[in-house]
Amino acid sequence: MHSRRMTRLTNAFSKKLANHRYASALHFLYYNFVRVHQTLKTSPAMASGVTKRLWEIKDVVEMLEAWEAVQQRVLVRKG
């Protein structure tokens, strides 16, 4: 139970589907790329060969900022 977005017992409950999707995506990104698992002694992404290094939160933030910049460019082209 790392993410309380599935239950209505806390203030973190998602009332909008889009917010729930974003929160779930962030949770799974952290779980698979940043968090070191006890049994694997590494992240699942490293264990499966998706990445060669353990990510930090800084890497996640930089990736999200790059994605947002691309989204802004797409909106400017359309509008």
Contacts in CASP RR format, 6 or more apart in sequence:
PFRMAT RR
TARGET T0000
AUTHOR 0000-0000-0000
METHOD contacts of the structure
MODEL  1
MHSRRMTRLTNAFSKKLANHRYASALHFLYYNFVRVHQTLKTSPAMASGV
TKRLWEIKDVVEMLEAWEAVQQRVLVRKG
2 27 0 8 1.000
2 31 0 8 1.000
3 23 0 8 1.000
3 24 0 8 1.000
3 27 0 8 1.000
4 10 0 8 1.000
4 12 0 8 1.000
4 13 0 8 1.000
5 12 0 8 1.000
5 13 0 8 1.000
5 14 0 8 1.000
5 20 0 8 1.000
5 23 0 8 1.000
5 24 0 8 1.000
5 27 0 8 1.000
7 13 0 8 1.000
12 23 0 8 1.000
14 20 0 8 1.000
14 23 0 8 1.000
26 60 0 8 1.000
29 60 0 8 1.000
30 57 0 8 1.000
30 60 0 8 1.000
31 44 0 8 1.000
32 43 0 8 1.000
32 44 0 8 1.000
32 45 0 8 1.000
33 43 0 8 1.000
33 45 0 8 1.000
33 51 0 8 1.000
33 54 0 8 1.000
33 55 0 8 1.000
33 59 0 8 1.000
33 60 0 8 1.000
34 43 0 8 1.000
34 54 0 8 1.000
34 55 0 8 1.000
34 56 0 8 1.000
34 57 0 8 1.000
34 59 0 8 1.000
34 60 0 8 1.000
35 43 0 8 1.000
36 42 0 8 1.000
36 43 0 8 1.000
36 54 0 8 1.000
37 43 0 8 1.000
37 44 0 8 1.000
40 47 0 8 1.000
42 54 0 8 1.000
43 51 0 8 1.000
43 54 0 8 1.000
43 55 0 8 1.000
45 51 0 8 1.000
45 55 0 8 1.000
46 52 0 8 1.000
46 53 0 8 1.000
46 54 0 8 1.000
END
